[in-house]
């Protein structure tokens, strides 16, 4: 259970510039400058440096080697500068020549935890172009909170995200989820929050690409499935290439709910 009384989170819905990592990193840097100084964690969308690429030529061109990844270097610099953790995913070249859709949780200290997307979206070319990750969802201890992360399509698989033994207090989900499936996105986020008695933050991109529209779909839900971005403590900020939502997560409320209704004790 969380021991720090509050965690301030921001979700940045970048309007991703197609195949332009430099522009997307710059847009993120400008959006981060707008955040409150007391922000603890900021989450950005899936494949935020390039968009959701599906052709092998572009994937090979824009995927990065882990050892000298310019995006990872950038995220470490931004995390240290703003004294907040950053989470999002981008493409990493695997040793066998395939590519991983890798989410990272970068802390101001420079420590990095990563997770490779396990469920690849079968209606796209992702299973052909990317390698599935097999490691379980990681849980990071950060500022008194246990934080898990997964990626987009993983959201549809409750067993994969099962919060056994209250392992996590907050689940982060960078995503590239089109408006055509908005109803499913919203209700799956709510379901994961309720069944796992955890806060859930879904960071979807904004704008549009060849797959559809994406605007106004990022959300932060509490452990009861309530959208807490509508609370008085939340705010919305505008930037030409990004929209930002924020919320303050409260340890006392989460701990009280888990004690009063210990549903996770009966989880399969």
C-alpha positions as CSV (number, residue, x, y, z in Angstrom):
1,X,0.0,0.0,0.0
2,X,1.2,3.6,-0.6
3,X,2.9,5.2,2.3
4,X,3.3,8.7,0.8
5,X,0.0,10.6,1.4
6,X,-0.3,12.0,-2.2
7,X,1.0,11.4,-5.7
8,X,0.5,14.1,-8.3
9,X,0.2,12.7,-11.9
10,X,0.0,14.3,-15.3
11,X,-1.1,12.7,-18.5
12,X,0.2,14.3,-21.7
13,X,-1.7,13.5,-24.9
14,X,0.8,14.4,-27.6
15,X,-0.3,15.2,-31.1
16,X,2.4,13.0,-32.5
17,X,4.3,14.1,-35.6
18,X,4.6,11.1,-38.0
19,X,8.1,9.7,-38.2
20,X,9.7,12.8,-36.6
21,X,11.4,11.9,-33.3
22,X,13.1,15.2,-32.9
23,X,9.9,17.2,-33.2
24,X,8.1,14.9,-30.8
25,X,10.8,15.1,-28.2
26,X,10.7,18.9,-28.6
27,X,6.9,18.9,-28.2
28,X,7.2,16.8,-25.0
29,X,9.9,19.1,-23.6
30,X,7.6,22.2,-24.1
31,X,4.7,20.3,-22.5
32,X,6.7,19.3,-19.5
33,X,7.7,23.0,-19.0
34,X,3.9,23.7,-18.4
35,X,3.5,21.2,-15.6
36,X,3.3,22.2,-11.9
37,X,6.5,21.8,-10.0
38,X,4.9,19.4,-7.6
39,X,4.2,16.8,-10.4
40,X,5.6,13.4,-9.4
41,X,4.8,11.4,-12.6
42,X,4.1,12.3,-16.2
43,X,2.8,9.7,-18.7
44,X,3.0,10.1,-22.5
45,X,1.4,7.9,-25.3
46,X,2.6,4.7,-26.9
47,X,5.3,5.1,-29.5
48,X,5.4,8.8,-28.8
49,X,8.5,9.6,-30.8
50,X,7.1,8.2,-34.2
51,X,3.5,7.3,-34.1
52,X,2.2,3.7,-34.6
53,X,4.3,2.6,-37.6
54,X,3.5,-0.5,-39.6
55,X,5.9,-0.5,-42.5
56,X,9.1,-2.4,-42.0
57,X,11.3,0.3,-43.7
58,X,10.2,3.1,-41.3
59,X,10.4,0.8,-38.3
60,X,13.9,-0.2,-39.1
61,X,14.8,3.4,-39.7
62,X,13.4,4.9,-36.5
63,X,13.9,2.1,-33.9
64,X,16.7,2.8,-31.5
65,X,19.5,0.7,-29.9
66,X,18.9,0.5,-26.2
67,X,22.6,1.1,-25.3
68,X,22.7,4.6,-26.9
69,X,19.0,5.4,-27.4
70,X,18.6,9.2,-28.0
71,X,15.0,9.0,-26.6
72,X,16.2,7.3,-23.4
73,X,18.9,9.9,-23.0
74,X,16.3,12.7,-23.5
75,X,13.9,11.2,-21.0
76,X,16.7,10.9,-18.4
77,X,17.6,14.6,-18.9
78,X,13.9,15.7,-18.7
79,X,13.2,13.6,-15.6
80,X,16.2,15.0,-13.8
81,X,15.4,18.6,-14.9
82,X,11.8,18.5,-13.7
83,X,12.4,16.1,-10.7
84,X,9.6,13.8,-11.9
85,X,9.3,10.3,-13.2
86,X,8.4,9.9,-16.9
87,X,6.7,7.0,-18.6
88,X,6.0,6.3,-22.3
89,X,6.9,3.8,-25.0
90,X,9.1,3.9,-28.1
91,X,10.8,1.4,-30.5
92,X,13.9,-0.5,-29.5
93,X,15.9,-2.9,-31.8
94,X,16.1,-6.4,-30.4
95,X,19.3,-8.5,-30.7
96,X,17.6,-10.8,-33.2
97,X,16.8,-8.0,-35.6
98,X,13.1,-7.6,-34.6
99,X,11.8,-4.6,-32.8
100,X,10.3,-4.2,-29.3
101,X,7.6,-1.7,-28.3
102,X,9.2,-0.8,-25.0
103,X,7.7,1.3,-22.2
104,X,10.0,2.9,-19.7
105,X,9.7,4.4,-16.3
106,X,12.5,6.9,-15.9
107,X,13.2,8.3,-12.4
108,X,15.0,11.6,-11.6
109,X,17.9,9.5,-10.2
110,X,18.5,8.1,-13.6
111,X,17.1,4.6,-12.7
112,X,15.1,3.1,-15.6
113,X,12.6,0.2,-15.5
114,X,11.3,-1.1,-18.8
115,X,8.5,-3.3,-20.1
116,X,8.1,-4.8,-23.6
117,X,4.6,-5.0,-24.9
118,X,3.2,-8.5,-24.5
119,X,0.0,-8.4,-26.4
120,X,0.6,-7.3,-30.0
121,X,-2.5,-5.9,-31.8
122,X,-3.6,-8.6,-34.3
123,X,-5.6,-6.2,-36.6
124,X,-2.4,-4.4,-37.5
125,X,1.0,-5.4,-38.7
126,X,2.4,-5.2,-35.2
127,X,2.7,-9.0,-34.7
128,X,4.7,-9.2,-38.0
129,X,6.9,-6.2,-37.3
130,X,7.4,-6.4,-33.5
131,X,8.6,-9.0,-31.1
132,X,6.3,-9.7,-28.1
133,X,7.8,-9.2,-24.6
134,X,7.4,-12.1,-22.2
135,X,8.4,-10.5,-18.9
136,X,5.5,-9.8,-16.5
137,X,4.2,-6.3,-15.8
138,X,6.8,-4.6,-13.6
139,X,6.1,-2.8,-10.4
140,X,8.2,0.2,-9.4
141,X,8.5,1.6,-5.9
142,X,8.5,5.4,-6.4
143,X,7.9,8.1,-3.7
144,X,6.1,5.7,-1.5
145,X,3.8,4.3,-4.2
146,X,3.9,1.0,-6.1
147,X,3.5,1.8,-9.8
148,X,2.9,-0.7,-12.6
149,X,3.0,-0.1,-16.4
150,X,1.7,-1.9,-19.5
151,X,0.9,-0.8,-23.0
152,X,-2.3,-0.2,-25.0
153,X,-3.7,-3.6,-26.1
154,X,-2.5,-5.2,-22.9
155,X,-5.5,-3.4,-21.3
156,X,-7.9,-6.0,-22.8
157,X,-6.4,-8.8,-20.8
158,X,-7.4,-8.7,-17.1
159,X,-5.4,-11.8,-16.1
160,X,-2.2,-10.2,-17.4
161,X,-2.9,-7.1,-15.3
162,X,-4.2,-8.9,-12.2
163,X,-3.2,-7.0,-9.0
164,X,-2.4,-10.0,-6.9
165,X,-1.5,-9.3,-3.3
166,X,-2.0,-5.6,-3.9
167,X,1.3,-5.4,-5.8
168,X,0.5,-2.0,-7.3
169,X,-1.4,1.2,-6.4
170,X,-1.3,2.8,-9.8
171,X,-1.3,1.4,-13.3
172,X,0.1,3.4,-16.2
173,X,-1.0,2.7,-19.8
174,X,0.6,4.5,-22.7
175,X,-1.7,4.0,-25.7
176,X,-2.5,4.6,-29.3
177,X,-6.2,3.8,-29.1
178,X,-8.5,5.3,-31.8
179,X,-11.8,7.0,-31.2
180,X,-13.6,4.2,-33.1
181,X,-13.1,2.0,-30.0
182,X,-13.5,4.8,-27.5
183,X,-16.3,3.0,-25.6
184,X,-14.2,-0.1,-25.1
185,X,-11.1,2.0,-24.0
186,X,-13.1,3.9,-21.4
187,X,-14.9,0.9,-19.9
188,X,-11.8,-1.3,-19.9
189,X,-9.8,1.4,-18.0
190,X,-12.7,1.6,-15.5
191,X,-12.9,-2.2,-15.2
192,X,-9.1,-2.5,-14.5
193,X,-9.4,0.2,-11.8
194,X,-12.3,-1.4,-10.0
195,X,-11.2,-5.0,-10.2
196,X,-7.6,-4.2,-9.1
197,X,-8.5,-1.6,-6.5
198,X,-5.9,0.7,-8.0
199,X,-5.7,4.1,-9.7
200,X,-5.4,3.8,-13.5
201,X,-4.0,6.4,-15.9
202,X,-4.5,5.9,-19.7
203,X,-2.3,8.2,-21.8
204,X,-3.6,8.2,-25.3
205,X,-2.2,10.3,-28.1
206,X,-4.2,13.2,-29.7
207,X,-4.6,14.3,-33.3
208,X,-5.0,11.7,-36.1
209,X,-3.1,9.3,-38.3
210,X,-4.0,6.7,-40.9
211,X,-5.7,4.6,-38.3
212,X,-8.2,7.2,-37.1
213,X,-8.8,10.0,-34.6
214,X,-7.6,10.1,-31.0
215,X,-8.6,13.3,-29.3
216,X,-10.0,13.6,-25.7
217,X,-9.5,10.0,-24.7
218,X,-6.8,10.2,-22.0
219,X,-8.2,9.7,-18.5
220,X,-7.3,9.1,-14.9
221,X,-9.6,6.8,-12.8
222,X,-9.6,6.1,-9.1
223,X,-9.9,2.7,-7.5
224,X,-13.8,2.9,-7.7
225,X,-13.7,3.6,-11.4
226,X,-14.4,7.3,-11.1
227,X,-12.9,9.8,-13.4
228,X,-10.9,12.0,-11.1
229,X,-9.8,14.5,-13.8
230,X,-13.2,16.2,-13.2
231,X,-12.4,16.9,-9.6
232,X,-11.7,20.4,-8.4
233,X,-8.0,19.5,-7.8
234,X,-7.5,18.7,-11.4
235,X,-6.7,21.1,-14.2
236,X,-6.4,21.2,-18.0
237,X,-3.6,22.9,-19.9
238,X,-3.4,23.6,-23.6
239,X,-0.4,23.5,-25.8
240,X,-0.4,23.4,-29.7
241,X,0.9,19.8,-29.9
242,X,-0.4,18.5,-26.6
243,X,-3.3,18.4,-24.1
244,X,-2.6,17.7,-20.5
245,X,-4.8,16.4,-17.6
246,X,-3.7,16.1,-14.0
247,X,-4.9,14.6,-10.8
248,X,-3.8,14.1,-7.2
249,X,-3.9,10.5,-6.0
250,X,-4.6,10.0,-2.3
251,X,-3.1,7.2,-0.2
252,X,-5.6,7.4,2.7
253,X,-8.6,6.9,0.4
254,X,-7.1,4.0,-1.4
255,X,-5.9,2.2,1.8
256,X,-9.3,2.8,3.5
257,X,-11.2,1.3,0.5
258,X,-8.9,-1.8,0.4
259,X,-9.4,-2.4,4.1
260,X,-13.2,-1.9,4.1
261,X,-13.7,-4.1,1.0
262,X,-10.7,-6.5,0.6
263,X,-11.8,-7.9,-2.7
264,X,-8.3,-8.7,-3.8
265,X,-8.0,-11.4,-1.1
266,X,-10.4,-13.4,-3.2
267,X,-8.8,-12.9,-6.6
268,X,-8.1,-15.9,-8.8
